[in-house]
Amino acid sequence: MKKYFPKSKTEEGQAAISSFHQFPNESLSEALERFRGLLRKTPIHGFSELIQLNIFIDGLRPQSKQLLDASVGGKIKMKTPEEAMDLIESMAASDITILRDRAHIPTKKSLLELTS
């Protein structure tokens, strides 16, 4: 792995992971997928699952954090990493469904009008 990921590339990936922030118009599912992409880009990042979870949660917008906290009836960080990731993945899956439904614009069936 060190052959394909020299120290400079690993440090660059670690910096990108540790400075993760959810974009203003980014959904929870999009943010989670982008974060996972950063982890895949640098497979020898050295962050434990707990640290990864904390980086992700700390990088979320306040509204997303509040939604996660409300879903667990307290602080998401008080849950075990497995419980927190299960909840985040569940909410992200629900988020994808909502986004897909919003993106679907029903077409109005009518006759095509042509001008001469």
Secondary structure, 3 states (H helix, E strand, C coil): CCCCCCHHHHHHHHHHHHCCCCCCCCCHHHHHHHHHHHHHHCCCCCCCHHHHHHHHHHHCCHHHHHHHHHHHCCCHHHCCHHHHHHHHHHHHHHHHHHHHHHHCCCCCCCCCCCCC
